[in-house]
């Protein structure tokens, strides 16, 4: 059961990191927000996306270390 949880955490971490990285390093959100008339929010993207990226990378590292510890105890 614990292996499934760390697999889920790992998938969430990878997926979240990928989405946050795409939104941080490409103009996907800038174009999208501008297209729907919410361009004013562009100034606040760094305050949301960078901490989200750090959190998701942390989740990924936690899941990887947890998975490695579980494999070592089998």
Secondary structure, 3 states (H helix, E strand, C coil): CHHHHHHHHHHHHHHHHHHHHHHHHCCHHHHHHHHCCCHHHHHHHHHHHHHHHHHHHHHHHHHHHHHHHHHHHC
